[in-house]
Amino acid sequence: MMLQYFQMLESRIDAKIRKTPDKPNARRKFALEIAKLGIRLYSGEHRVAWCGVVAPFDMLSAMNVTSCFVEFVGAMLAATGNVGMFLEESEHAGFGADTCGYHRAVIGAALKGLMPVPDVMIATTCPCTGGLAAMENLARMFNKELFVLDVPSSDTPESVQYLANQYKDMIRFIGSRTGESLDEGKLRKAIEKSNRARELMVEVYRLAENVPSPSNGRSLANFGIVMALFLGTDAGIQIAQAYRDEFEEMIRNGQSGVPEEKVRLLWLQNRIQFKNPLIKMLEQEYQASIVIDELNDITWEAIDTADPFTGIAKRTITMPLNGEINRRLNHVRHLSKAYKIDGAINPCHWGCRQGTGARGLIQAGLKELGIPVVNLEVDCVDTRNFAEGQLRTRLEAFMEMLQTNPSGLRD
């Protein structure tokens, strides 16, 4: 099922790009690489690693391992429109319906035999314990040993060294199961590519700050978190380059992502992964543009190719969703100021203890800047829990309030 889905997706997107080869086609190139990744994961022709969200994907790429965080599969299942059967499969097997839909969907797919058996499994304790629990269950289903990266919450030299040493253990773990050793030259090249993609992504986000913004509710959806899968590859550079070129061209030509942009929005944490009319409503009825997602940012320095383990460890530990809530709060405040935000939308994803649990603190933290937040009760994966009428009413009231009381951050 999934292999055919990704193959059809690749064919359809490639045909569209060929019609306009001289254009940057940023979103299409991004989607094309996602489709190609899906094909590699499901074709049975590549070594595969199922991972936690913050696994070192550039390091795995250097070891010729096709790797992906399992939540990606949950999102793709939602995008197909057929996620319900997988959620029901996991629930019938005893997994709680109030747990994260991403993880229930993946477990349901594994129970139905629609998840490729991986060569290795690399879990991470960050950003959520739910993801770790899902990986533990999948490891039992696949009868695979699970390697767990214990990500410290504090940014200290000792913590960085602790995680860096774990990466070295991880490499030995992978090598013992695949017969593939880590070539230092390949790792150096992968880090060079990661650094180049990082430079371009910094430019992309800087351009998105423009008023009006070249970004909109679709162009950078899921961008930051999924781009991690392409770090260390040529594809990552090409995707970032396409976005940089497209945004530069739009600004040069006086184009904005949402014509006659009136309201600038921040989207917190997860996107709703299945088709829904909310973004279209915001853009067409209120000229509201989602100019930045919380997960779309560069929060790490370029990595020293002579000491990649330390650099990757630092990159992981300092991510805003790791550690104390103040780190995340400061990051969200920074984004609000940089992008001159009028309001924020927080889809309080069912079963996400981190996202839903922090809603009050996030709301209070942005209130200090005069930024209102609307909390939406929604499952970002499970279409069965999508109350369109209620959500539309909440957003309409929120937008009317923003139009009456605009933010002062644009001044």
CORJONOR-V666142 format. One record per residue. RES is the residue in one small letter. SS is DSSP state (@ for helix, = for strand, . for the rest). PSI is psi in whole degrees, -180 to 180 (NA if undefined). NEAR is the number of other ideal C-beta (glycine too) atoms within 12 Angstrom. Layout:
res=<RES:RES>
ss=<SS:SS>
psi=<PSI:PSI>
near=<NEAR:NEAR>
This chain:
res=<m:m:l:q:y:f:q:m:l:e:s:r:i:d:a:k:i:r:k:t:p:d:k:p:n:a:r:r:k:f:a:l:e:i:a:k:l:g:i:r:l:y:s:g:e:h:r:v:a:w:c:g:v:v:a:p:f:d:m:l:s:a:m:n:v:t:s:c:f:v:e:f:v:g:a:m:l:a:a:t:g:n:v:g:m:f:l:e:e:s:e:h:a:g:f:g:a:d:t:c:g:y:h:r:a:v:i:g:a:a:l:k:g:l:m:p:v:p:d:v:m:i:a:t:t:c:p:c:t:g:g:l:a:a:m:e:n:l:a:r:m:f:n:k:e:l:f:v:l:d:v:p:s:s:d:t:p:e:s:v:q:y:l:a:n:q:y:k:d:m:i:r:f:i:g:s:r:t:g:e:s:l:d:e:g:k:l:r:k:a:i:e:k:s:n:r:a:r:e:l:m:v:e:v:y:r:l:a:e:n:v:p:s:p:s:n:g:r:s:l:a:n:f:g:i:v:m:a:l:f:l:g:t:d:a:g:i:q:i:a:q:a:y:r:d:e:f:e:e:m:i:r:n:g:q:s:g:v:p:e:e:k:v:r:l:l:w:l:q:n:r:i:q:f:k:n:p:l:i:k:m:l:e:q:e:y:q:a:s:i:v:i:d:e:l:n:d:i:t:w:e:a:i:d:t:a:d:p:f:t:g:i:a:k:r:t:i:t:m:p:l:n:g:e:i:n:r:r:l:n:h:v:r:h:l:s:k:a:y:k:i:d:g:a:i:n:p:c:h:w:g:c:r:q:g:t:g:a:r:g:l:i:q:a:g:l:k:e:l:g:i:p:v:v:n:l:e:v:d:c:v:d:t:r:n:f:a:e:g:q:l:r:t:r:l:e:a:f:m:e:m:l:q:t:n:p:s:g:l:r:d>
ss=<.:@:@:@:@:@:@:@:@:@:@:@:@:@:@:@:@:@:@:.:.:.:.:.:.:@:@:@:@:@:@:@:@:@:@:@:@:@:@:@:@:@:.:.:.:.:.:=:=:=:=:.:.:.:.:.:@:@:@:@:@:@:.:.:.:=:=:=:=:.:@:@:@:@:@:@:@:@:@:@:.:.:@:@:@:@:@:@:@:@:@:@:.:.:.:.:.:.:.:.:@:@:@:@:@:@:@:@:@:@:@:.:.:.:.:.:.:.:.:=:=:=:=:=:.:.:.:.:@:@:@:@:@:@:@:@:@:@:@:@:@:@:.:.:.:=:=:=:=:.:.:.:.:.:.:.:@:@:@:@:@:@:@:@:@:@:@:@:@:@:@:@:@:@:@:@:@:@:.:.:.:.:.:@:@:@:@:@:@:@:@:@:@:@:@:@:@:@:@:@:@:@:@:@:@:@:@:@:.:.:.:.:.:.:.:.:.:.:.:.:.:.:@:@:@:@:@:@:@:@:.:.:.:@:@:@:@:@:@:@:@:@:@:@:@:@:@:@:@:@:@:@:.:.:.:.:.:.:.:.:.:.:=:=:=:=:=:=:.:.:.:.:.:.:.:.:.:@:@:@:@:@:@:@:@:@:.:=:=:=:=:=:=:.:.:.:.:.:.:.:.:.:.:.:@:@:@:@:@:@:@:@:@:@:@:@:@:.:.:.:.:.:.:.:@:@:@:@:@:@:@:@:@:@:@:@:@:@:.:.:.:.:=:=:=:=:=:=:=:.:.:.:@:@:@:@:@:.:@:@:@:@:@:@:@:@:@:.:.:.:.:=:=:=:=:=:=:=:.:.:.:.:@:@:@:.:.:@:@:@:@:@:@:@:@:@:@:@:@:@:@:@:@:@:.:.:.:.:.:.:.>
psi=<-55:-37:-45:-38:-48:-36:-43:-39:-45:-46:-43:-44:-41:-39:-39:-40:-38:-24:-28:63:-20:-8:156:-36:45:-54:-37:-40:-37:-49:-35:-43:-32:-44:-42:-39:-44:-40:-43:-39:-37:-5:-22:8:0:154:134:138:123:134:170:170:-37:30:155:84:-32:-36:-41:-38:-39:-20:14:36:125:115:155:143:144:-26:-27:-42:-40:-42:-41:-39:-39:-39:-28:-19:3:24:-24:-42:-32:-37:-43:-37:-45:-37:-40:-26:-3:2:132:136:-11:10:173:130:-34:-47:-39:-40:-45:-43:-40:-40:-40:-41:-32:2:24:18:123:139:123:161:-38:159:126:106:160:144:-10:144:-4:149:-24:-40:-39:-43:-39:-42:-38:-42:-41:-39:-39:-41:-41:-7:49:145:139:126:127:123:114:102:116:153:-21:143:85:159:-37:-40:-42:-44:-37:-45:-39:-40:-34:-35:-39:-39:-39:-41:-42:-39:-47:-44:-38:-19:-15:-16:10:120:163:117:125:-35:-41:-39:-42:-44:-39:-42:-38:-41:-39:-44:-38:-43:-38:-46:-44:-38:-36:-43:-41:-48:-36:-42:-35:-20:-18:148:113:160:143:-11:161:-168:-11:-32:-40:22:129:12:-55:-44:-37:-31:-25:-31:-20:3:141:5:162:-34:-41:-41:-45:-40:-50:-39:-41:-42:-43:-47:-42:-45:-40:-43:-41:-44:-41:-34:5:26:145:157:-38:116:136:46:127:-31:134:126:148:130:124:136:-118:142:155:122:-15:163:133:160:5:-44:-45:-41:-46:-42:-44:-34:-23:3:41:131:130:97:-16:140:148:-35:-1:87:157:117:14:157:161:145:134:117:-19:-14:63:-33:-42:-44:-43:-38:-43:-43:-41:-47:-35:3:143:-27:3:143:-155:151:-27:-31:-44:-42:-45:-37:-45:-40:-43:-46:-40:-41:-46:-36:5:59:142:-32:167:143:125:100:104:82:125:135:-5:98:-35:-51:-52:-38:-26:4:-42:-42:-40:-44:-42:-39:-38:-26:-31:-26:0:21:113:153:136:125:124:128:103:148:120:-7:-37:106:-20:-21:29:102:87:-45:-45:-42:-40:-43:-43:-45:-37:-44:-39:-45:-39:-37:-41:-38:-30:-35:76:154:153:5:-16:-16:NA>
near=<23:37:22:17:26:33:20:18:28:28:18:18:26:22:16:20:26:15:13:15:13:10:18:27:29:39:31:31:37:37:32:30:36:35:33:31:37:37:30:32:38:32:20:16:12:26:27:35:43:45:44:44:45:41:47:48:41:44:46:48:40:34:37:27:41:35:43:43:41:50:46:42:45:45:36:41:42:40:31:29:18:24:38:26:25:40:40:24:26:38:25:17:20:14:30:19:23:20:33:40:47:43:49:46:48:46:44:41:41:37:27:23:15:29:38:34:22:38:32:35:43:46:39:42:31:34:36:36:26:39:41:34:28:42:40:26:31:40:29:17:29:27:12:27:20:32:36:27:39:27:40:28:24:17:26:16:15:14:25:27:20:26:40:32:20:32:40:24:20:38:34:19:29:36:23:16:24:24:13:25:18:29:17:19:14:26:33:24:23:37:36:29:35:44:31:31:41:33:23:32:38:25:26:40:35:25:35:43:30:29:26:30:41:38:42:37:38:28:38:41:33:35:40:41:33:35:42:44:44:42:44:39:35:22:33:37:30:28:41:41:28:34:40:30:25:35:37:23:20:30:25:13:11:13:23:28:38:32:18:16:32:27:40:43:45:46:44:45:40:41:39:36:34:32:18:31:19:40:32:19:23:38:30:19:20:32:26:43:41:44:44:43:39:43:35:39:35:34:32:31:17:23:35:21:26:13:20:36:32:28:34:44:39:32:38:44:38:32:33:36:37:36:27:16:23:17:26:34:28:24:35:42:29:26:40:39:25:26:41:31:42:43:44:42:45:40:38:32:41:32:38:34:21:30:38:30:20:33:30:18:26:40:25:18:29:38:20:18:30:24:37:34:39:37:27:37:22:38:39:42:46:37:29:22:30:31:19:20:13:16:30:25:17:27:37:21:19:32:32:20:20:31:20:14:16:23:30:14:27:22:10>
